[in-house]
Amino acid sequence: MSHQYDPITGKVIPVFFHYAVPSVIGMLAATSAGVIDGIFVGNFVGASALAAINISMPAFADSWSDPGLFCPH
């Protein structure tokens, strides 16, 4: 790791942007994929399918937030 972007010894602003920019790009990619999928499902499958996806989305997000939720050790 470069000392310039070391979270312990590096300057705060460059380190922040070094880690924040890829994270923001990843979040934009994930959310845009969800929006585009919703457009296709809404137009080609129907409103009921889009509603079912939107209702199940919080449970799906919760399963990603806690990996031990469905796979206990």
C-alpha positions, -999 to 999 in steps of 0.1 A, spaced: 0 0 0 12 35 -8 21 56 22 1 84 6 -32 66 10 -24 48 43 -54 54 66 -32 57 96 -4 80 85 -18 96 53 -35 130 50 -72 129 57 -86 144 25 -66 123 -1 -72 91 19 -109 99 22 -114 104 -15 -92 74 -23 -116 51 -5 -149 71 -11 -148 75 -49 -147 37 -57 -174 31 -31 -197 58 -46 -191 44 -81 -200 9 -69 -232 22 -52 -242 41 -83 -237 10 -105 -257 -12 -81 -286 13 -79 -287 20 -116 -288 -17 -123 -318 -19 -100 -336 10 -117 -329 -4 -151 -341 -39 -140 -373 -23 -126 -379 -5 -159 -377 -38 -179 -398 -57 -154 -424 -30 -153 -426 -27 -191 -423 -63 -201 -436 -85 -172 -462 -62 -157 -471 -41 -127 -478 -71 -104 -443 -84 -109 -427 -50 -103 -448 -47 -71 -437 -82 -59 -400 -72 -65 -404 -40 -46 -422 -57 -17 -394 -83 -14 -365 -59 -17 -362 -49 20 -359 -86 30 -333 -91 3 -313 -61 15 -315 -73 51 -302 -107 40 -272 -90 25 -266 -68 55 -264 -97 79 -246 -127 64 -252 -149 94 -290 -144 92 -296 -174 69 -264 -193 73 -258 -198 111 -224 -212 121 
